[in-house]
Amino acid sequence: MRYNDLREYIDALEKNGLLKRVSEEVDKDWEIAALCRLAFTKLPSEDRPALLFENVKGFKTPVVAGVLGASRRVYAMALGIDEFGDNVLTEIAQRWSRAIKNPIAPRLVETGPCKQNILTGDEIDVFRFPVPMWTVGEDPGLFLTAPCVVSKDPETGIRNVGTYRIQLKERNKTGIHMGKTRHIYRHIQKNEAQGKPTPVAIVVGSDPTIGLASVSSVPFGVDELAVAGALRGEPVDVVKCETVDLEVPATAEIVIEGLIRPGYRELEGPFGEYPGYMGASGDAPVVDVTCITFRDDVIFHAFVSQMPPSESSLIRGCGRESSIYTHLVADHRLPVRDVHLKESGGSAAYLAISMRPQYPGQVWETAWAAWTVDPSLGKITVIVDDDIDIRDPFQLDWAISFRVQPEKDVHIVRGTAAVMNDPSQAAKEVPKEDPSRHISSKVLIDATKKHEYPAIAMPPADHLRRAADTWAKLGF
């Protein structure tokens, strides 16, 4: 299934029971964040809907959140997977693999809906949209949480699209925060070496494949818009920006054009990050806004971030799980049933793998193979037998409780990469650039059976299936 824009996708989510409209008036400065948090904590993860806030106090623009990662089913639908079954992890992995290997270049068109309103000069005002306040009392201002930031390599001309936090500072100025490993940072470095600004276009609200490509680990030198085209099975239509030499999705809701000042940094942050703690503040680049374009009846798109469970963690988790699963099963031919990065660990720190070990030492082989996909993941790694549903926290805890002898089955691996933004990694006074902040350790818990076990004490599976009919008749 292909969606031309955010609006078509919202309609499809609603038709499939995956979106809830909130018609009551809500306050963007506290209520949207609180209601999103309740949706993510009060509802089972598989039942969480996207939320469309239609009546935002003081604004005519609605706010939508959760449309890419309210649940795994929502994530699959954003990829165009309509049938959500047991093989969805394999399907997700195959779609990403095909898209990265066979990207479809964007198609330049004359104009598009994103040009319906054009603001320049004194008309520019980044505060005209209902940007929610996410961590009341802690965030120093308003942040865009779901921007797709378009930039271009000044040497090769190859485009990059990435998602970074954008702090709104003045009506025509924002901060932009990214790590030194992010691809846009290379563009900034190359431009600054020549004393030139870096043109950027901040896209808010687009075809869902663009948002997913923007937050994913696409190799450097591969155009994320081309990957999005492959995911959707058709080129993404793009239009030229008004004031910078870049192209953006023609059906985007909002485009904020600007220039990153060369050699200039100022305080940005802190901001509530995915581990559930406030991320550090520090000096960061600044974007001088040169133009804003947006659609009629514009919709503002945001990610639910901060404390897990969150949308940002679920999106990362789905992509990372599929990458690790593909690496273990397709590349190493390991007997792995499922891979799960628990949301409680921000889809980074806590990794669970179910498998059927075929010989001694294969658990270790599986752990090291999983860690090579992204060495920062899996600070806590648990490997269980394939009779355990690792997405059921009770079953996972049961396996750890009764299939582990701590002195034999719990292993510490030192000198490994650290989980990004892990507040346990270093004291506050340790400088961010200190190399020690990037080195950590991992714990591997081998919760597989190492010998013959007694029979499991519960009714046979076929009895439980038959009893389910009776259960329904009893009205439970």
N, C-alpha and C positions, 0 to 999 in steps of 0.2 A: 504494500500500500504506500502510495506517495502523497505527500501533503505539499501544497504550493506555498503555504504560509502558516503562521501561528494560528490564525483564525480557523482555517480548515481543520487543523489538528485539534483545537479546542472542541469544535463541533463533534469530531469523531470520538474524542474521549467521553464527551457527555452521552453520546448514543450508546456507548459501551459501558455506561455506569461507572466511569472512572474519573468523573469530575463533578464537584458540587458547587453550585452557585450560592453565594452568600449575598442576599439582597438587603439585609439590614445595614444601616450606616455603621461604618467602622472607622476608627481613628488610626491613621498610618503611623503615628508617632509612638504607639504602644500596642494597639489591639491586633493588628495584622500579625505581628511577630508572636504574640501570645496565643492567638487562635491556631496559627500554623504549628506551634509547639504542642498544643493539646492534640491536634490531629495526628501528629507523629508519635505521641506517647500514649494516647488513650485508645487508639485503634490498632488491631493486629496489622503487622507490616504488609500482609498481602491484601488488606482491605483499605489501605490509605488512599484517598482520592486526591487529585489535584483540586485546588481551591481557586475560584474566580470571585474576587471581591468586587461587586458591581457598584457599590455606593460608598465611595471613600470620602470622608468628611473634608469639605473644602475643595474638592476636585471633581471634574466630570470624567476623568480617566479611570477605568477599572484597573485593578492589579490582579495578575494571575501568578500563582506559585505552585510548585509541585508537578508541573506538566512534563518534566523530563525524568523525575525520579521519586515520585511519591511512593511507588512500589515497583517491584521487579516487573509486574505486568505492564505498568505505565512505561517503564524503560523499554520493554520489548516492543510496545506499540509505537514508541517514538522511532524505533528502528524499522517500523513497517511490518513487524511480526504480529499477525492477528491471532494466530493459534498459540496459546500459552500452555505447553504441555511439559512432560518430563524431560524432553530433549532440548528445552529452550536454551540451556547453557551452551550446548554444542552449536545450535543455530546462531546464537549471538556471536560466538567465537568465529564461526565460518563467515558471517557477514562482515565482521571487522577485517578478517584476513583478506577476503576478496577485495574489499574496498581500498585497503592500503596498497595491495599489489596491483590493482587495476583502477586507478583513479580516473574520473571523468572530468575533464577541464570545464570550468565555468563558461557560460555563453554571454557575451556582452550584448546588452540591448540598449535602446536609445533612452528609455525612461521607465519608471515604475512607480508603484504606489508610495514608496518611501519618499518620493519627491513632492507629494501633494501639498506639503507645507515646508517653506524654507525660511529660516531665520538667520540673519547675519547682523554684524555690528551691534548696536545697542539693543536689538531685539533678543539677542542670545541670553538665555537664562536656563541653566541646568536644573534649577529648582522648580520649573514649571510642571514637572511630572511628580506623581505621588510616590516618591521614593520612601520606602518604609525605614523606620529606625529599628534596628535589629537587637542591639544589646543596650537597653535603656539604662542610663546611669554610668555606662562604661565606654561605649563608642563615642569618640569626640565629635562625630557628625554623621551625615548620611553617606551610605555606601551603595554603589551598584554591586549586586552580588552575582548577576548573570550576564555580564557583558561579554560579547565576542569582539575582541580587539584585533583589528586588521592592521598589519604593518607589512613592510616589504624590505627584502635584503637589498641594500643600495648597490651591491656589486653584481648580484645575479638577477635581481628583479623578481625572485621567487617570493610569493606571498606567504605570510604566516597568519593564522588566526588562533588566538589563545584567550583564555579566561583568567583575568587577574582582578584583584579588588581595586575598585575605583572610588576614591573618597571625593565627595563634592566639597570644594573649598570656597569658591566664589561663583558668581553667576556665569563667569567665563573661564573658570580654572578648576582643574581637578588634580588630585594626586593619582599615581598609578604605582602599584606595588607588585613586584615580581622577584623571584630568586635569580641568582646569577646563572642558573642552569636553564632558565627559560629561553626559548628561541628569540623572543623579541629583544632580550638583553643583548644578543649579538648584533642585532640591527642598530640598537642604540650605540653600542661601542664603535661600530664601523662609522656611523655618522659623526659621532663626537670626535673621532680621530681626525676628521676633516673640518671640525668646527661647525657642523651642520645640524639643524634640528631633525628629529625623526617624525615624519608624518604618520598619524594614526587615525583610524576611524573606529569609534566605539559603537558597536551594533547592539541594540537591546530589542529582543523579540524577533524571532525568525522561524523558518522551517525547522522542525526539531532536529533533523540530522545535522544542521549547522551547529546548533548548541552542543550536541553530543561530540562532534568532531573537535570543537573548540576546547572542550575540557579533557580530551583524551590524549594519550601519549603517541602522537603521530610523529614519525621520524623527521629530523631536521631536513629541510629541503623538499618536503612533500607538502603541497598546498592543501590545507584543511578543507577549503571549499571544493576542491576536486574529490577529496575523500567523501564529503557530504554528497556530492553528485553521484558517486558510485553507490553509496548507501541507499539513495532514493531511486537509483536506476535511470537518472536523467540529469543533464547539466543544470547547475544552479544559475539562474539568470542574474547577472550583475549589471550595475550601472556605475558610471563614473561619479566620483564625489564632486562637490561644488568648489572646494577650496584647497584640496590636497590631491596628489597624484596617486589615488587608490581607487579600487572598485569594491562595491559592497552589494550584498543581496538586494535585488530590486524590490522584493516584497517585505523588507524589514519594517518593523514598527517605528523604530527611532534610530537615527544615525547621528552621532556626535563627532564632528570632524575637528582635528586639532593638530598641534605641533608640540612634541616633547622638547623642551628647552635643552640645548646642548650644555653639558658641564654644570648643570644647576640641580641642586637637591634641596628639599626642605622636609620638615617633620611630617610624617604620615602615620596614621594609626594612633593607638592600638585598635584592634578589631577582633570580635569574637570568632575564633577559628574552629576548624572541624574537630580537634580533640576535646572541645568543650571548655576551653580556657581562653582568656584574652591573649591574642597574638601580640608579639612585641611591636612597639613603635620604633621608628627610626627615619633616617633621611631617605627619601625616595624621589624619583623623577616627577616632574610636573607637566601637565598637558594644558597648553593655552588653547582654549576652544575658539575655532574660527567660523563654525557654522553648525546649525542643528537642522536636520530635516526629519519630518515625521508624517505618518499617515493621518488621514481624517479618522475621527473616532478611534484614536490611538489606544492601544492596550499596553500597559507597562508590565514587563516580565521580570520576575525575581526568583532566585534560588532560596530555599529554606536551608540555611547553613547553621553554624554554631554547634552547640552540644548535640552529639548523636543520641538517638537516631535522627538523621537529617537527610534532606534531598541530596546535598552535595556528597555525603558519604555513600549513599546508596548508588548514585551514578558512578562514582569511582569504583565501588565494590563490584558492580556488574561488569565493568570493563576489565578490571584486574582479575576477577575470577575467571573470566573467559580466556584471558591471555595465559594465566597459569595452567588452567585445565588443558588448553591446546598444547602447551609446551610439554606437559607431563604425558599426555595420552598420545598425541600425534608425533611429537619429536622423540620422546624417550620410550614409548610403548609400555608405559607403566600401568598396572591394573588399578587405575584410579576411577572411583565412581562419581565423586563430587568434590568440589573445592568451594570453600565459603570463607570470606573475610567478614567477620562479625561487625555489625553496625556499632555495637558497644565499643569496639576498638577503632572507630572512625574509618572502618574498612581499610585499615592499615596495620594496626598493632597486633591483632589477634586473628590468626589463620588456622582454619580447621580443614583437614583433608580426610576423606574416607576412601579406603582401598582394601584389596584382598592380597596381603603379602604372600609372595610365592616362595621366598627363601630368606634366611637370616640376613640382615643388613639392608634389605630393600626399603625399609622405613627410612633409614638414613639417606639412601640414594634419592628417595622421593623428596625428602626435606631439602637437600642441597639443590636439587633440580628446581624446586619451587622458588627457593631463595634467589636463584640466578636471574629469574625474570625481572625482579626489582629487588635488589639487595636490602632496601630499606624496609621492606614489608615483613610481617611475621615475627615481630619481636617475641611473641608467644605463639608457638606453632604446636598444634595438637594433631596427631594422626591416629585415626581409629579404624576399626574394621568396617567393611561395607554393609554390615547389618545395622549400622548406626546412622540415623538421619541427622546430619551435622547442622541442619537448619532448625532443629528442635533443641533448644537449650537444655531441656531436661534430659534428653537422651545423651547429649554430649557430656553433661555433668555426671551422668550415671556411668558412662564408659570410663571417665577419668577416675571416678570413685572406686570402681571395682575391677579395673583391668590394668592398674598401675601399681607397681612397687617403687616408691620414690627413689630409693638408693640405686635401683637398677634402670629405671625407665625415665628419669628426669635428667636431662643433660643441659649443661650451660656451654654455649659457644661464644667465645670472646673475640673482640676485635672485628665486629661486623658493622655494617652501615646502620646509622641511627634512623629511627622513624622521624620524618619531617615534623617540626613544630612540637615535638614531645617535651612537655614541661618538666618531666622527670630527668631529662638528659643532662641539664647543666644548671647550676645556680644562676640567679638573676645577674650577679655581678660578672659572670664570665662573658667576654665579648662575643658577639654573634659570629664574628669571623674566626674565632679560635678553633683550630682543627679538632680539638677534643670534642667539640659539640657534634661532630659528624661521625664519631666512632662510638659504638654501643656494644651490646651483646644480645644473644637470643637464648631462649629456653625452648628445648624440644621435649615434648611429653609424648612418649610412645604409649598410647592407650589401646594398642592392639593386643589380642590374646596371644600369649606365647606358649600355651600348652592346652590340652583338652580341658574344656569347661563343662560344668554340669548343665543340664537342660535349663532353658529359661523358664521361669515360673510364671506363666501367664496363659490365658486361653489361646488355642491354635488360631492362626490367622484367618482360616476359612470360617471358624465359628464367629469371630469378630465381624467379618463381612456380612454373614447371615443375620447376626444380631442387630446390625445397623438398621435393617428394615423394621424390626420390632421397636427399636429406639425411636424411629420417626413416628410410628403409630402411637407410641406412648406420649407424644407431644413434647419431647425434650428438645 
